[in-house]
Amino acid sequence: MGSRDHSAELRQTSEVAWKEGHRGVFEHLCESTPHWPEGEKGLWPLHQAVALRGHPPREVDVMHPSRGAAASVSSPYQTRYPTPRMDDAALFAAWVAGDQSAGETLYRRHFDALYRFFRGKAPEDYEDLIQNTLLECLRSRGRYRGDAPFRAYLLGVARHRLLHYLRAKGTNRIDFDAEHVSLADVDPRPSTVVARRAEHKRLLEAMRRIPIELQVALELHYWEDLSTAELATVLEIPQGTVKSRLRRGREALQVELEKLSRNPAERSATAGGLETWVRELRGLMGGP
């Protein structure tokens, strides 16, 4: 059995054990899972949180990877969850210092945004990408100086992980340019997101056909309500350029919608309220 298959089996078994209240089985799985490198000790509870799809155990002791035994609740690396009133910057600083519970709180606070970001673009690998994004946040912690909101830093890391993933997945890695290449170019299969309304189906497909950088800009603006300053941080462009990129994104999306529309009625269905329709897609991706 391959490592990916084994990991999937562990995730499934862990989830069943936790949901059915078999605490002993769950703890055994935690203890039998291979230890993570010492440099990634702050990520241990997050690996388990991803395995449980956003529902980490609230009172189960989590193993500290360098000791090979379950950490007690008095351990400096595993405490009760921090107060929700702590802001992201304080939580991140605590996480970097070794407080795993701070990392868990950050994970739960931003899981929905990361899920929406990756789910439609990498339907088979979104869990790994969420995990890799959190790992990279810790590894590149020196890049976060606190001069921008933490979520902009987090989603900026997520964007880099996505582009790296799509570049490796595409047929032309050398000439991969996210300003011109679309998801449909990388993977021509239709969207796996379930939509009942015909307008939503066409929008989902149209989003896949515009350049990736324009798609990311539109999604973060309409789904996550990022400000132009935050978008500038995520997209690594001047703030004055953000509005023009959003405009180009809307124009490109409208062009693709017209191509997908079979008659004038379909074209007019989304033309009048394009921004409203795009916002409505957020609900199809999951999260509040």
C-alpha positions in Angstrom: 0.0 0.0 0.0 1.4 3.4 -1.0 2.0 6.2 1.6 -1.0 8.2 0.3 -3.3 5.2 0.5 -2.0 4.5 4.0 -2.5 8.1 5.1 -6.0 8.1 3.7 -6.8 4.9 5.6 -5.5 6.4 8.8 -7.5 9.6 8.3 -10.7 7.6 7.7 -10.1 5.3 10.8 -9.2 8.3 13.0 -12.4 10.2 11.9 -14.6 7.2 12.7 -12.9 6.6 16.0 -13.4 10.2 17.1 -17.0 10.6 15.9 -18.0 7.4 17.6 -16.3 8.4 20.9 -13.6 5.7 20.9 -11.0 7.9 22.6 -8.6 5.1 23.3 -8.6 4.1 19.6 -8.0 7.7 18.5 -5.1 8.1 20.9 -3.6 4.9 19.8 -3.7 6.1 16.2 -2.0 9.4 17.2 0.7 7.4 19.0 1.2 5.0 16.1 1.5 7.7 13.4 5.1 8.4 12.3 6.7 11.3 14.2 7.0 14.6 12.5 10.4 16.3 12.2 11.4 18.3 15.2 11.3 21.5 13.1 7.6 20.9 12.5 6.5 20.2 16.1 4.1 23.1 16.1 2.2 21.4 13.3 1.4 18.1 15.0 -2.2 19.0 16.1 -2.9 20.5 12.7 -2.0 17.3 10.9 -4.7 15.6 13.1 -7.1 18.5 12.5 -6.8 18.1 8.7 -7.4 14.4 9.1 -10.6 15.1 11.0 -11.7 17.7 8.4 -11.7 20.7 10.7 -12.9 19.0 13.8 -9.9 18.5 16.1 -10.5 16.9 19.5 -11.0 19.5 22.2 -9.9 17.4 25.2 -7.8 14.6 23.8 -4.1 14.9 24.6 -2.0 15.3 21.5 1.4 13.6 21.2 4.5 15.7 21.2 6.6 14.3 18.3 10.0 14.6 20.0 9.0 12.5 23.0 7.0 9.7 21.5 4.3 9.9 24.3 1.1 11.7 24.8 1.6 15.3 26.0 -0.2 16.2 29.2 -2.4 19.2 29.3 0.2 21.0 31.4 2.8 20.6 28.7 4.0 23.9 27.3 3.3 22.6 23.8 -0.3 21.5 24.5 -2.6 23.7 26.6 -6.2 24.4 26.6 -7.3 26.4 23.6 -6.4 30.1 23.7 -9.1 32.6 24.1 -10.9 33.4 20.9 -10.3 37.1 21.6 -6.6 36.8 20.8 -6.0 38.3 17.4 -4.3 36.4 14.6 -0.9 38.1 15.1 -0.8 37.1 18.7 -1.8 33.6 18.0 0.8 33.2 15.3 3.5 34.5 17.6 2.4 32.0 20.2 2.3 29.2 17.6 5.9 30.1 16.4 7.0 30.0 20.1 5.7 26.4 20.3 2.1 26.7 21.6 0.3 24.1 19.6 -3.1 25.2 20.8 -2.5 28.6 19.2 -1.9 26.9 15.9 -5.1 24.9 16.3 -7.1 28.1 16.9 -5.6 29.7 13.8 -6.4 26.6 11.9 -10.1 26.6 12.9 -10.4 30.3 12.4 -9.1 30.2 8.8 -10.0 26.7 7.7 -13.1 27.7 5.7 -11.2 30.3 3.7 -8.5 27.8 2.8 -11.1 25.1 2.0 -12.8 27.5 -0.4 -9.5 28.5 -1.9 -8.3 25.0 -2.7 -11.5 22.9 -3.0 -12.5 23.8 -6.6 -8.9 24.2 -7.9 -7.5 20.9 -6.6 -10.4 18.6 -5.8 -8.2 15.6 -5.3 -5.4 17.2 -3.3 -7.0 20.1 -1.4 -6.4 18.5 2.0 -2.7 18.2 1.3 -2.5 21.8 0.0 -4.2 23.1 3.2 -1.7 21.2 5.3 1.3 22.3 3.2 0.1 25.9 3.4 0.2 25.8 7.2 3.6 24.1 7.1 4.9 26.8 4.9 3.5 29.6 7.1 5.6 28.2 9.9 8.7 27.7 7.8 8.6 31.2 6.3 7.5 32.9 9.5 10.2 35.5 9.0 8.2 36.9 6.1 5.3 37.9 8.3 6.2 41.2 9.9 2.8 42.1 11.1 2.4 45.1 8.8 -0.6 43.4 7.0 -3.4 41.2 8.4 -2.4 37.6 9.0 -5.0 36.3 6.6 -3.3 38.2 3.8 -0.1 36.5 4.7 -1.8 33.1 5.0 -3.7 33.4 1.6 -0.5 34.7 0.0 1.2 31.5 1.1 -1.8 29.5 -0.2 -1.5 31.2 -3.6 2.2 30.2 -3.9 1.3 26.6 -2.9 -1.5 26.6 -5.5 0.8 27.9 -8.3 3.5 25.5 -7.4 1.0 22.6 -7.5 -0.6 23.7 -10.8 2.8 24.2 -12.4 3.8 20.7 -11.5 0.5 19.3 -12.7 0.6 21.1 -16.1 2.2 19.8 -19.3 4.3 22.8 -19.8 6.1 23.7 -16.6 8.7 26.0 -18.1 6.2 28.3 -19.8 3.5 28.2 -17.0 2.2 31.7 -16.5 -0.7 32.1 -14.2 -1.6 35.5 -15.7 -2.4 33.7 -19.0 -3.0 30.0 -18.1 -6.4 28.9 -16.7 -7.5 26.0 -14.6 -9.2 24.5 -17.7 -5.8 24.7 -19.5 -4.2 22.7 -16.7 -7.1 20.3 -16.1 -9.8 20.2 -18.8 -12.2 18.2 -16.7 -15.3 20.1 -15.5 -15.7 21.5 -12.0 -16.4 18.9 -9.3 -18.4 21.5 -7.3 -22.1 20.6 -7.2 -24.4 23.3 -8.3 -28.2 23.0 -8.9 -28.8 26.3 -10.7 -27.8 26.5 -14.3 -26.4 30.0 -13.8 -24.1 28.7 -11.0 -22.9 25.8 -13.2 -22.0 28.2 -16.1 -20.3 30.6 -13.7 -18.2 27.8 -12.1 -17.1 26.7 -15.6 -16.4 30.2 -16.7 -14.3 30.9 -13.6 -12.2 27.8 -14.6 -11.6 29.3 -18.1 -10.2 32.7 -17.1 -6.5 33.2 -16.2 -5.7 31.8 -12.7 -4.5 35.1 -11.3 -7.8 36.8 -12.3 -9.8 33.9 -10.8 -7.9 34.1 -7.6 -8.4 37.9 -7.4 -12.1 37.6 -8.0 -12.6 34.8 -5.5 -10.7 36.5 -2.7 -12.5 39.8 -3.4 -16.1 38.4 -3.6 -15.8 35.4 -1.4 -13.4 36.5 1.4 -14.1 40.3 1.2 -10.4 41.1 1.1 -9.6 44.8 0.8 -7.5 46.2 -2.0 -4.5 46.4 0.4 -4.9 42.8 1.4 -5.3 41.7 -2.2 -2.1 43.6 -3.1 -0.3 41.6 -0.4 -1.7 38.3 -1.5 -1.2 38.9 -5.3 2.2 40.7 -4.8 1.2 43.7 -6.9 0.9 47.4 -6.2 -2.4 48.4 -4.5 -3.2 50.7 -7.4 -3.1 47.7 -9.7 -5.7 45.7 -7.8 -8.8 47.5 -9.1 -7.7 47.1 -12.7 -7.0 43.4 -12.2 -10.5 43.0 -10.7 -12.0 44.8 -13.7 -10.1 42.6 -16.1 -11.3 39.6 -14.2 -14.9 40.6 -14.5 -14.5 41.4 -18.2 -12.8 38.0 -18.9 -15.5 36.2 -16.9 -18.3 37.9 -18.9 -16.6 36.9 -22.1 -16.5 33.2 -21.0 -20.1 33.3 -19.8 -21.2 34.5 -23.2 -19.3 31.6 -24.9 -21.0 29.1 -22.6 -24.5 30.6 -23.0 -26.7 28.8 -25.6 -29.3 31.6 -26.1 -30.0 35.2 -25.3 -32.0 34.3 -22.2 -29.0 32.5 -20.7 -26.7 35.4 -21.5 -29.0 38.0 -19.9 -29.5 35.8 -16.8 -26.1 36.6 -15.3 -25.2 39.7 -17.2 -27.2 42.1 -15.0 -26.0 40.9 -11.6 -22.6 39.3 -12.3 -21.1 40.4 -9.0 -24.1 39.0 -7.1 -23.9 35.7 -8.9 -20.1 35.4 -8.2 -20.7 36.1 -4.5 -23.4 33.4 -4.4 -20.8 30.8 -5.5 -19.2 31.2 -2.1 -22.0 29.1 -0.5 -21.4 26.3 -2.9 -17.7 26.0 -1.8 -18.5 25.4 1.8 -18.1 27.3 5.0 -20.3 30.0 6.5 
